[in-house]
Amino acid sequence: MEAALQDRARGCAVGAAVGDALGMPLEFDPPRPETYMVREMGVGRLPPGTFTDDTEMALALAESLLWACPLEPQDLARRFVAWHRAGPYDIGLHTRSVLARVATGTPWDLAVEAQQAENPESAGNGSLMRAWPVALAYWDDLNELLSESRLQSRVTHPHPECEAACAFSNATIYYLLQGAEKAESVAEAVRASSLPAESQATIEAAPLRSRDQLANSGWVRHTLESAVWGLMTTDSFEEAVIQVVNLGRDADTAGAVVGALAGAAYGLSAIPERWRQVLRGQWPIKDGLVWRTPDLVRLADRLLGVQCIDEASATG
């Protein structure tokens, strides 16, 4: 495996957590003016450098992929429920409702179906924020990457726009890992991921937007818009995540998504060491939560080395 690909994969994993933690203090805030942007890890609801549910759920997805690849959705749902039961500080309302149903014994697919039926138009960003481990596990198989990206979304977010957003984001990471330029990666990912027309139009227009045109809400389409805008209108990892998290509102999730994309574009070596050193989060144990500093570099390497079996070919 070439060193450049490994550096970009490591950048994707670390970058997602950095973007999440940098955005954490700015969540729910209004956009910051360009002359008064937050540029360092700060104190918010949690201590500086703390990542949130965005990264916590991504870690659960990564661990599930390391346990079984292709992804086993029942195992992923089980890991999400264990995390939910431990009482994480932050969890989205839609995700909370789905996992609460699963926790009572409802199979994950029926739980998702029931929750979506209550609000058919629900298309939040809760599956997009955690999707990047699939891109690393399937760095050399675009077709399976697209399929598995959609599957991990369906465990909590079955809306077609959510599934397509995860496929697009991970396809962009796929092309970036191969060394493609940012614009080429986004264009190829659009072609590969079968996006709804409205989502495709939003992505293609994103680089032309001004900061004050970006809503950056919890709607998955808005998160894609902010992340693509940040990736395409800046020239460094640092500036990409700073620009996006300072849009406020759902700052941590948009930060996590652009962090994964920009990390894959520029590599681990482009992520400031001062940000990497303070990263930490909470993780469930039997009786609650513990503070944890995961080795995201090693995690990225392990995901790159996963042997994912093509079930069709394996069964003859």
Secondary structure, DSSP 8 states (H G I E B T S, - for coil): --HHHHHHHHHHHHHHHHHHHHHGGGTT-----GGG---S---SSS-TTB--HHHHHHHHHHHHHHH-SS--HHHHHHHHHHHHHT--S---HHHHHHHHHHHTT--HHHHHHHHHHHSTT--BSTTGGG-HHHHHHTTT-HHHHHHHHHHHHHTT---HHHHHHHHHHHHHHHHHHTT--HHHHHHHHHHHTT--HHHHHHHHHGGG--GGG----SBHHHHHHHHHHHHHS-SSHHHHHHHHHTT-SSHHHHHHHHHHHHHHHH-GGGS-HHHHTT-BEEEEETTEEEEE---HHHHHHHHHT-----HHHHT-
